[in-house]
């Protein structure tokens, strides 16, 4: 006798939809558990390695350094150069994002409006690159930025950022960068040294830190000047309060 429950019947389709939904739901729950768990772990434990480091064709050199052993001039420099509203936003700078969207609408060269928090979330948990995966990454970046802002807080975000950001070819973190470029630790960076590292951060593979010229030199000088404003106006207060 032929079964009345064929694969195309409403009841069969309902069963398939239920199983599909069950697996999707389970995947979402696991993702939430793992992402929150990793974020909680990295609140206290140094980030051992990132996907960017693993996939770097130049290898990687890093040296985890507590924020207490990184000169405050470096913090001022990255805030001046990368995210002046770091202490006042909750992970996203709406004005910077809108300006980036306006620039990108009239230019073939894409520019981002990412905050230090967003960059940290991407560097620690996600991947680099462009293409269609960039849109998936951006969605995940929002989630991880929300997590680190609410679980880590500003000081920990800054500490992790300064340890995982790429500062040169195969070089990660400001300690490794300071040793590479200046032959001394990040604990005693001058304002101009910190500014030059910060100036290279958006494109560390292309911008020279030791003997900068052109845009990198001018940008570094501008960051050094703005770093004084960061300190005088306590724009880095959330890191040291």
N, C-alpha and C positions, 0 to 999 in steps of 0.2 A: 504494500500500500504506500503510495507516494505521500511524503510528509507535507503537511499544509504549511509548515514553517520554513519557507524558502529563504535564501540569503537576502532576497530583496524585499521580504515582507516587513511591515512596520515594526513587528515585534523583534525581528532579528536586527534591524537597523537601530532600534532602541538599545538593544544589548551591546552592540558595538560602540555606540555613542557613550553608554555608561562606562564601559571599560576604558575607552579613550580618555574620558573625563577623569576617571579614577587615577590613571597613570599621570595625567597632566597635573592633577591636584597633588599627587604624591611628590612629583618632581619639584613643584613649587614649595612645598613644605620642607623638603630636603635642602633646597637652595636657601631658603630663609634661615634654616638652622645652621647651615655651614657658614653662610656669610656673616651672620650675627656672632657665631662662635669664633670665627677668625678675627673679627673686629675686636671682640673682647680679649682674645689672646694677645693681639698686637698692641693693646693698650698698655701692656706691661712688658711684653717680650720683644726684643729687637727683631725687626723684620729680617729673616735670614737671607732671602734671595727673592728676586722678582722675575716675572716672565721676560721683561725687557732685558735683564742681565743675561738670562739663560740663552736668549736668542741673539745676543750681540755678537756679530762675526769677529769683533776685535777682542773677544773675551771680556772679562771685567775685573776691575780692582776696586775694592771697597774697604772701608774701615768704620764700623759703627762707632759713633761718638756721642755720648750724652750731650744734651743741649747745654748743660752747665759747663762743658769744656769746649764750647764753640763761641767765639767772640761775638758780643752783641752787635758789632758792626755788620756781621753777616746777616743777622736777622733784619736789621734796618735796611740793608741793601736789597734783600729779596722782596721786602714789603714795598720799598720805593720802586723797584723795577718791575715787579710782577703783580702786586695786589695791594694797592694803597688802602683799600677798605677791609683788609683782612680781619681786623678786630671788630668791625661794625656789622659785617654781613653774617648770614647764617649758613654760608657755604656757596651762595650764588650771588653774583653781582648783576642784577637785572639791567642796569644802565650799560655796563660793559658788553653784555650779551646782545642788547639791542643795537649798539654801535657796530659790533662785529657782524651782525646780520645785515646791516645797511651797507657796510663795506663789501661784504661777500656778494651782495646782490649786484654790485656794479664792477666786480673784479673776478677774474678767473683764478686768482691766487687766494685761497681760503685762509682766513685768519680767525683765531679763536678769541673768546672772551672769558676763558677759564680762570677761576680763582686758584689760589694756592691749595685750597681744600680739594677742589676738583682734580687738580694735577696730582695731588697726593693719592687720592682714591684711584685714579687711573694707573699711576706708577706702581702702586702696591698690589692691587687686585686684578688689573685688567691688562690690556695689550696696547701697543702703539699701532701706527699705520693709518692708511686711508682706505678708500674703496667702500664697498657696501657694508663691510663689517663695522665701519666707523659709526654707523647709525645704531647698530645693536649695542656697541660699546658705550655710546652716549647715554642710552637708556639705563644701562647698568651703572654708569658713572654717577647718575643722579641718586640712585639707591645707596651706593657706597659712600657718596658724599654726605648724604643724610645720616648714615650710620656713624661715620667718624666725627661729624660735628656734634652729635648727641652722646656718643660713648667716649670718645677720646678727649674732646675739648681742644681749644686753640693751642695750648702749649705743646701737647703731644703731637698734634698735626704738624706744627712747625718742626719739631724734633725729627719726626719721621721724614718729612719732606727734605730736610737738609741732609739726610742720610741716604736717601734713595734716588734723588734727582741726578740725572746724568750731567756731569761737569766737564766732560771731555771724551775723547776716543777711549772707550773701554774703562772709563773712570766714573765712579758713582759716589756721591756724597761729597760734602765740602771738605772733610778731612783728607780724603784721597786727593781731591783737587788741590788743596793747599800744599800738600806734600809734593805733588807733581809739579806745580807751577812755581812755588816759592820756597820749597825745601824746608818748610817748618809747619807746625801744626795749625789747625783752625782756631786754636785758643788765642792766637795773637795776630790776627789779621788786621792790617791797616784798613782805613776807609776805602782807599783806592784799590787795594787788593780784593777786598770783598766786593766792591762795585764791579770790578772786571769779571769776576766769577759770575756774578748775577747777570751781567750784560750778555754773557755767553749762554746762559741757561736755555733760552728758547731754541737755540741751534748749536749745541755744544760740539757737534762734529764739524761744523764749518767755521765757527768763530774762534779766533786765536785769543788766548788770555794773556800769555806772556808778553807778546809784542803786538798788541792790537793796533789796527789801523782803520781809517775810514769810519764807517758807521759804528763798529764795535767800540772804538776808542771814544768817539763822541758820546755814544750811549752810556758807556762806563763813567765818563766824567759827569754826565747829567745825573746818573744814579747816585754817585758819590755826593753831589750837591743836595739831592733830594733826601738822602739818608739823614742829613742834619735836621731836616724838617720833620722826618719821622720821629726822631728822638725828642726834638723840642716840643712837638705837639702830642707826644705820647701815643703815636699811632701803633706802637708795638707793646702797649701796656698790657694787653690780654695775654701776652706770652710770659710776662714777668710778674704779674699780680699775684 
